[in-house]
Amino acid sequence: MTCSRPSLSRLARVRLAGFGLCGVLGFALASQAWAQPPANQGRFLLALDEATPTPPAPAQALPAAPTKKPVGQATVPPAASGEGEDDDQQGKGSDANNAETVRLLTLFGTVMDIVRAEYVQPMTYKKLINNALNGMVGDLDPHSAYMSPEQFKEMQDEMGGQFGGLGLQIQSDAKHLRIVSPIDGTPAAKAGLKPGEVILDVDGKSVADMNVDQAVKKMRGKPGTKVTLTLLDPKTGKTRTVTLTRQIIHVQVVRAALYGPVAYIRISEFGDHVAKEVRKAWEKLQEDAQKKHVHIIGLVLDVRSDPGGKLDQVIAVCRDFIKQGEIVSIRGRHPENNQHWEAKGRDITHGLPIVVLTNAGSASASEILAGAIKDHHRGLIMGQRTFGKGSVQTIIPIADQGALRLTTARYYTPSGQSIQGHGITPDIPVAESADDDSFYTYHESDLAHVLSNVGSKKAAAEVATLPPAARTIPKEPPKGWPAYDPTNPKTDFQLQQALHLLHAETNTPEPRVEVTSATLTPHKEGVPASKAAPAKVPAKPAPAQHAVP
């Protein structure tokens, strides 16, 4: 019996370039009339093929529990030669390989029946098979996972934002639940939850034995209800208890402000319609500048702690600032799935200098933006090395049996470099604070089962020639620099260095900073726009695998 690989072109699929998920995943099926929900955090990029999901073959009835026999007397065919070797090494399609597959499936069935018959408490086939699916897919890499129908539905709810939550991005790290970043304006941000803090308890119950999905579900609830978290600060070793009130989370993913003659646009994630919102923000900034008789001299693009999002959206954003050349390419296991995207001759800023702010929480889609800007010498990257997630996930629905979030490709910058496990190194390194946070900062390469970096061109991208002013930028704040205050951009050291660089590069005197927030169309209809203070830049975030909106 042979099995053919179903072509992904026959499946309704969603490509993710974010963590997606610390992120909230956005996705859609071309075959179903789902509303266009706002992309959640954890946001992975979505690229949708217009296709109908291929239903699986009818499942056969599961066998009844076996008659009890002493463990160890189960009959399993002997191992074929070369056990443990990769299928490619044994010869694809060979009789020996098919026999080995049958032997292993027989072993799986035998173990499952023994567990069901002998385990200390009764277990259902559904429970055992779901556990097996979770392990089979989840152990491939940090970003692949099997989603049960319930988890798949929860993802839809996250996308729609129609449930109560706290506004957290979290990631499982060595069986600990670590905060990646609170979302601006949410209960988590207002309560002062910090990136890097570890969640110990939820409502007095330990989360040590919970996976991320279970913890997310426990922190959700009816809007207006309260939840109590016990948090551990890994720097100080101290714990604290915080009580928050759940609310419906509406994320405004694009914020903008005018800092004197410098335009500032923050992208907190590459969700639905981000490219359109970026263009609207730029147009509004130009209008505000004209009213104040200010000539815009440069642009700061802030993607710090941006965990990623939709591939099509980051490509569209890049096309607004890069006039020609390749934006990004993806290469998968099957050559027919390889793709690349080019610029379209457009630059909405007409060549103004750009500084892109990054940190360890800038992942996936935000790394695509930083990599394209850097490789085309369209601007300078300032801040800290990015997370290093260079893989693309595809959401593959399985009829009514849930879905797979499966890594199907690696992406490459215009110079042919994969950032998988490496990240984007800034042209101008600038730390958020004078504290040495390197011990507490983690990247893709620190995660378990990390995907290898392969396929990069041997010749690295040409190093950008730095302007003289770049050499005067300090690498960390001086002693006495004020603590970060999200309502006061003067306390954001990295942002202030970006503003200083653009003034120096254009020979523009630095005026007293006056912040004018651009009024933007909210990300979700009916949500009031808020002032665009720069988001807090965590020193140690990673893209969130799951979000608690």
C-alpha positions in Angstrom: 0.0 0.0 0.0 1.4 3.4 -0.9 0.5 6.9 0.2 0.9 9.9 -2.1 1.8 13.3 -0.6 -1.2 15.6 -0.9 -0.2 18.8 -2.8 -0.5 21.9 -0.6 -2.0 23.6 -3.6 -5.1 21.4 -3.0 -5.4 22.5 0.6 -6.7 25.8 1.9 -3.6 27.0 3.6 -2.3 30.0 5.5 1.4 30.9 5.6 2.7 32.3 8.7 5.8 34.5 9.1 5.6 35.1 12.7 5.5 33.2 15.8 3.3 32.9 15.8 2.7 32.9 17.1 3.7 34.7 20.4 1.4 35.6 18.3 -2.1 35.4 17.6 -2.5 33.7 14.3 -4.8 35.1 11.6 -6.0 32.7 8.9 -8.8 32.1 6.5 -10.2 29.4 4.3 -11.1 30.3 0.8 -13.9 27.7 1.0 -15.6 29.2 4.0 -17.3 32.6 4.4 -15.3 33.7 7.5 -15.3 37.3 8.4 -12.0 39.2 8.1 -10.9 39.2 11.7 -8.0 41.3 12.9 -4.8 39.3 13.0 -3.9 38.3 16.5 -0.6 38.5 18.1 1.6 35.7 17.6 0.9 36.7 14.3 2.2 34.7 11.6 2.1 35.8 8.2 -0.8 34.6 6.2 -0.7 33.8 2.5 -3.8 32.2 1.3 -4.2 29.9 -1.7 -7.6 29.9 -3.3 -8.4 26.3 -2.9 -10.8 23.9 -1.2 -9.5 21.6 1.6 -9.2 18.0 0.5 -11.2 15.9 2.9 -9.4 12.9 4.4 -10.4 9.4 3.6 -13.0 8.0 6.0 -11.4 6.8 9.2 -11.6 3.1 10.0 -13.0 2.0 13.3 -10.5 1.8 16.0 -9.8 -1.7 17.4 -11.3 -2.8 20.7 -9.1 -3.0 23.8 -7.0 -6.2 23.6 -7.4 -9.0 26.0 -5.0 -8.5 28.9 -1.6 -10.3 28.4 1.7 -9.8 30.2 3.5 -6.7 29.0 6.3 -7.6 26.7 4.5 -10.5 24.9 3.2 -8.2 22.1 4.1 -9.4 18.6 6.0 -6.8 16.6 7.7 -7.6 13.3 11.5 -7.5 13.6 13.2 -4.2 12.7 14.4 -3.9 9.1 18.1 -3.3 8.6 19.1 0.3 9.1 16.6 1.0 11.9 16.8 4.7 13.0 18.1 5.9 9.6 16.3 8.5 7.7 13.9 7.3 5.0 16.0 9.1 2.4 19.0 6.9 3.3 16.9 3.7 3.0 15.6 4.5 -0.4 12.3 6.1 -0.9 9.5 3.8 -2.1 11.5 0.7 -1.6 10.0 -2.5 -0.2 12.3 -2.3 2.8 11.1 1.2 3.6 7.4 0.1 3.3 8.1 -2.8 5.6 9.7 -0.6 8.1 6.7 1.7 8.1 4.4 -1.2 8.7 6.6 -2.4 11.5 6.6 1.0 13.2 2.8 1.5 12.8 2.3 -2.0 14.3 4.6 -0.9 17.2 2.5 2.3 17.7 -0.7 0.3 17.8 0.7 -2.2 20.2 2.0 0.5 22.6 -1.3 2.3 22.5 -3.3 -0.9 23.3 -1.0 -1.8 26.1 -1.3 1.7 27.6 -5.1 1.7 27.3 -5.3 -1.7 28.9 -2.7 -1.4 31.6 -2.5 2.3 32.6 -3.4 3.1 36.2 -6.5 4.8 35.2 -8.8 4.4 32.1 -7.7 6.3 28.9 -9.6 6.8 25.7 -8.2 6.2 22.3 -9.0 9.9 21.5 -6.8 11.0 24.4 -3.9 8.7 23.5 -4.0 9.6 19.8 -4.1 13.3 20.4 -1.1 12.9 22.7 0.7 11.1 19.9 -0.2 13.7 17.3 1.0 16.5 19.6 4.3 14.8 20.1 4.7 13.8 16.4 4.2 17.4 15.1 5.3 19.4 18.2 8.7 17.8 18.4 9.6 18.7 14.8 10.5 22.3 15.7 9.3 25.1 18.1 6.7 26.4 15.7 4.9 23.3 14.3 1.9 21.9 16.1 -1.2 19.8 15.8 -4.4 21.7 16.7 -7.4 19.8 17.9 -10.8 21.0 16.7 -11.2 22.8 20.0 -7.8 24.5 19.6 -8.5 25.4 16.0 -11.8 27.0 17.0 -10.0 28.9 19.8 -7.6 30.3 17.2 -10.6 31.6 15.2 -11.9 33.2 18.4 -8.5 34.8 19.0 -8.5 36.2 15.5 -11.9 37.7 16.0 -11.0 39.1 19.4 -14.4 38.2 20.7 -13.4 37.0 24.1 -12.0 38.4 27.3 -8.3 38.3 27.9 -5.3 40.2 29.4 -3.3 41.3 26.3 -0.3 39.1 26.8 2.1 37.4 24.4 3.6 34.3 26.1 5.9 31.6 25.0 6.9 28.2 26.5 10.6 28.2 27.4 12.1 25.1 29.0 8.6 24.2 30.4 8.2 27.7 31.9 5.6 30.2 30.6 7.5 33.4 29.9 6.0 36.8 29.1 7.1 38.0 25.7 5.4 41.3 25.7 2.2 43.0 26.9 0.1 44.6 24.2 -0.1 48.4 24.4 -3.2 49.7 26.2 -4.3 46.3 27.5 -4.8 45.1 31.2 -1.4 43.5 31.1 0.4 46.6 30.0 -1.6 48.8 32.4 -0.7 46.5 35.3 3.0 46.8 34.5 3.7 43.2 33.5 7.3 42.9 32.1 8.8 41.0 29.3 10.8 38.1 30.6 8.7 37.5 33.7 7.7 33.9 34.3 4.1 33.1 35.1 4.0 30.7 38.1 0.4 30.5 39.1 -3.0 31.5 37.6 -5.7 32.0 40.3 -3.5 30.1 42.8 -3.1 27.1 40.5 0.5 26.2 39.3 1.0 26.3 35.5 4.2 24.2 35.8 2.5 21.2 34.2 0.4 23.1 31.7 1.2 23.7 28.1 0.8 27.1 26.6 -2.7 26.3 25.2 -3.9 25.2 28.6 -2.5 28.3 30.3 -4.0 30.6 27.7 -7.4 29.0 28.2 -7.2 29.5 31.9 -6.3 33.2 31.6 -9.2 33.8 29.3 -12.7 34.4 30.5 -15.7 36.6 30.5 -14.9 40.3 30.1 -15.1 42.1 33.4 -14.1 39.1 35.5 -10.8 39.0 37.4 -7.8 36.8 37.2 -4.8 36.7 39.6 -1.3 35.9 38.3 1.8 35.1 40.4 4.9 36.2 38.5 8.7 35.6 39.0 11.3 38.2 38.0 14.3 36.1 36.8 16.7 39.1 37.4 15.9 39.6 41.1 14.4 36.2 41.9 11.4 37.9 43.6 7.8 37.0 43.1 4.7 39.2 43.0 1.0 38.7 42.7 -1.1 40.8 40.3 -4.9 40.8 39.9 -6.2 41.9 36.4 -9.6 42.4 35.0 -10.3 40.7 31.7 -11.5 42.7 28.7 -12.1 42.4 25.0 -8.8 43.1 23.4 -8.7 45.3 20.3 -5.2 45.8 19.0 -4.1 48.9 17.1 -1.1 47.5 15.3 0.1 50.7 13.6 0.8 53.8 15.6 2.5 57.0 14.4 3.8 60.3 15.7 5.8 63.3 14.5 8.9 64.0 16.6 9.9 67.5 15.3 10.8 66.9 11.6 11.2 63.1 12.0 8.3 60.8 11.3 7.8 57.7 13.5 5.7 54.6 12.6 5.5 51.7 15.0 4.3 48.3 13.7 3.4 46.0 16.6 2.5 43.1 14.4 1.9 42.4 10.7 -1.8 41.6 11.0 -4.6 42.1 8.5 -4.5 45.4 6.5 -1.2 46.6 8.1 0.2 47.8 4.8 -2.9 49.9 4.2 -2.7 51.4 7.7 1.0 52.2 7.3 0.2 54.2 4.1 -2.6 56.0 5.9 -0.3 56.8 8.8 2.3 58.2 6.5 -0.3 60.4 4.7 -1.6 61.7 8.1 2.0 62.5 9.2 2.5 64.5 6.0 -0.7 66.4 6.7 0.3 67.2 10.2 3.8 68.3 9.1 2.2 70.7 6.6 0.0 72.2 9.2 2.9 72.8 11.4 5.1 74.1 8.5 7.5 71.2 9.2 9.5 69.5 6.4 9.9 65.8 7.2 13.6 64.8 7.1 13.4 61.1 7.8 11.5 58.1 9.1 11.9 55.8 12.0 10.3 52.4 11.5 9.9 50.7 14.9 9.5 46.9 14.8 10.8 46.2 18.3 9.0 43.3 20.0 7.0 42.7 16.7 6.6 38.9 16.7 5.7 38.8 13.0 2.5 38.2 11.1 1.2 37.8 7.6 3.7 37.3 4.8 1.7 39.2 2.2 1.4 42.2 4.6 5.2 42.5 5.3 5.8 42.2 1.5 3.4 45.0 0.8 5.0 47.2 3.5 8.5 46.6 2.0 7.1 47.6 -1.4 6.2 51.0 0.0 9.8 51.8 0.8 11.9 49.7 -1.6 11.6 50.6 -5.3 13.3 47.7 -7.0 14.8 44.3 -6.4 13.8 41.2 -4.5 12.0 41.6 -1.2 12.1 38.0 0.1 12.1 34.4 -1.2 11.0 31.2 0.4 12.3 27.7 -0.3 10.7 24.5 0.8 11.3 20.8 0.5 9.5 20.7 -2.8 10.8 23.0 -5.5 7.4 23.7 -6.9 6.6 25.5 -3.7 9.5 27.9 -3.9 8.6 31.5 -4.5 10.1 35.0 -4.5 8.6 38.5 -4.4 9.9 41.7 -6.1 9.5 45.4 -5.4 7.1 47.3 -7.6 8.8 50.6 -8.2 7.2 52.6 -5.4 8.6 54.5 -2.4 6.1 56.5 -0.5 8.8 58.6 1.2 10.6 59.5 -2.1 13.9 58.3 -0.8 14.0 59.9 2.7 16.5 58.2 5.1 15.1 55.4 7.2 16.2 54.0 10.5 14.6 50.6 11.6 14.6 49.9 15.3 14.9 46.2 16.3 15.5 44.0 19.3 15.5 40.3 20.3 11.7 40.3 20.1 11.7 41.4 16.4 10.8 38.1 14.7 9.9 36.6 11.4 7.9 39.1 9.4 9.6 42.0 11.1 13.0 40.4 10.3 11.9 40.2 6.6 11.4 44.0 6.7 14.7 44.6 8.4 16.6 42.2 6.1 15.1 43.8 3.0 15.9 47.4 4.1 19.4 46.3 5.1 20.3 44.3 2.0 19.1 47.1 -0.4 20.9 49.7 1.7 17.6 51.5 1.9 18.2 52.4 5.6 20.1 51.6 8.7 19.2 49.0 11.3 19.6 50.2 14.9 19.1 48.4 18.2 19.7 44.8 19.0 20.0 41.5 17.1 16.7 40.1 16.1 15.2 36.8 17.2 16.2 34.7 14.2 13.1 32.9 13.1 13.6 32.3 9.4 10.9 29.7 8.8 7.4 29.8 7.3 4.4 28.0 8.8 1.4 26.9 6.9 -2.0 26.3 8.5 -3.5 23.1 6.9 -7.1 22.4 8.0 -8.0 18.7 8.3 -11.7 18.7 7.5 -13.4 18.7 10.9 -10.5 17.1 12.7 -8.6 20.3 13.6 -5.5 21.6 11.7 -1.8 21.4 11.4 0.5 24.4 11.9 3.4 23.0 9.9 6.8 24.5 9.0 6.9 24.2 5.2 9.7 26.5 4.1 12.6 28.8 5.1 12.8 32.4 3.9 15.8 34.2 2.6 16.7 37.9 2.5 17.4 39.6 -0.9 21.2 38.7 -0.5 20.3 35.1 -0.3 20.9 34.8 3.5 18.8 32.8 5.8 18.4 34.4 9.2 17.2 31.1 10.8 18.9 30.9 14.2 21.1 33.9 13.3 18.8 36.9 13.2 19.5 40.3 11.6 22.5 42.0 13.1 22.0 45.8 13.5 24.3 48.2 11.6 24.4 50.3 14.7 24.1 48.3 18.0 22.3 50.2 20.7 21.1 48.7 24.0 17.9 49.6 25.7 19.6 50.0 29.1 23.0 49.9 30.6 22.2 46.6 32.3 23.8 43.5 30.8 20.7 41.5 29.9 22.4 39.0 27.6 22.0 36.2 30.1 18.2 36.8 30.1 17.8 37.4 26.4 16.9 34.4 24.3 16.7 33.8 20.6 15.4 31.1 18.2 18.7 29.2 18.5 18.1 28.8 22.3 14.8 26.8 21.7 14.5 23.1 21.6 14.3 21.2 18.3 15.4 24.3 16.4 15.4 24.2 12.6 18.9 24.3 11.1 20.2 27.1 8.9 20.8 25.8 5.4 20.8 27.2 1.9 22.4 30.6 2.5 24.8 32.0 -0.1 28.4 31.7 0.9 29.1 35.4 0.3 27.5 37.5 2.9 25.6 40.7 2.1 27.7 43.8 1.5 28.2 45.7 4.7 26.5 49.1 4.7 28.8 52.2 4.7 27.9 54.0 7.9 27.6 57.8 7.9 30.1 59.6 10.2 27.3 60.4 12.7 26.7 56.7 13.2 30.1 56.3 14.8 29.2 58.8 17.5 26.1 56.8 18.6 26.7 55.3 22.1 26.0 51.6 22.5 24.2 52.0 25.8 22.6 54.8 27.9 24.9 56.8 30.1 24.7 56.7 33.8 21.7 58.6 35.1 19.5 58.0 32.0 15.9 58.1 33.2 13.8 54.9 33.6 11.7 54.2 30.6 8.3 55.9 30.7 5.9 54.9 27.8 4.3 58.3 28.0 7.6 60.2 27.6 9.5 59.4 24.4 12.5 61.2 25.8 13.2 58.2 28.1 13.4 55.8 25.1 17.1 55.7 24.6 17.1 53.8 21.3 14.5 56.1 19.8 16.4 59.2 20.8 19.6 57.8 19.1 17.6 57.2 15.9 16.3 60.8 16.0 19.8 62.1 16.6 21.2 60.1 13.7 18.6 61.4 11.2 19.1 65.0 12.3 22.9 64.6 11.9 22.6 62.7 8.6 20.5 65.5 7.1 22.4 68.3 8.8 19.2 69.4 10.5 19.4 71.2 13.9 17.8 69.2 16.6 14.8 71.2 18.0 13.2 70.7 21.3 11.2 67.5 20.9 7.4 68.1 20.6 5.4 65.0 20.0 2.3 65.2 17.8 0.4 61.9 17.6 -1.1 61.0 14.2 -4.7 60.2 14.4 -5.1 56.8 12.7 -8.0 54.7 11.8 -8.2 52.1 14.6 -7.3 48.5 13.7 -10.7 47.3 14.6 -13.8 49.2 13.6 -15.3 51.2 16.4 -12.1 51.3 18.6 -10.9 54.8 19.4 -7.4 55.6 18.3 -4.9 56.3 21.1 -1.9 58.5 21.3 1.2 57.0 19.7 3.9 56.8 22.3 6.6 54.4 21.3 6.1 51.0 22.8 8.3 49.8 25.6 11.2 47.9 24.2 11.8 44.7 26.1 15.4 43.4 26.3 14.6 39.8 26.2 11.4 39.0 24.2 10.8 36.2 21.8 8.1 35.9 19.3 5.1 34.6 21.0 3.8 31.2 20.2 0.4 32.0 21.7 -1.4 35.1 22.7 -3.8 35.9 25.5 -5.6 38.8 23.8 
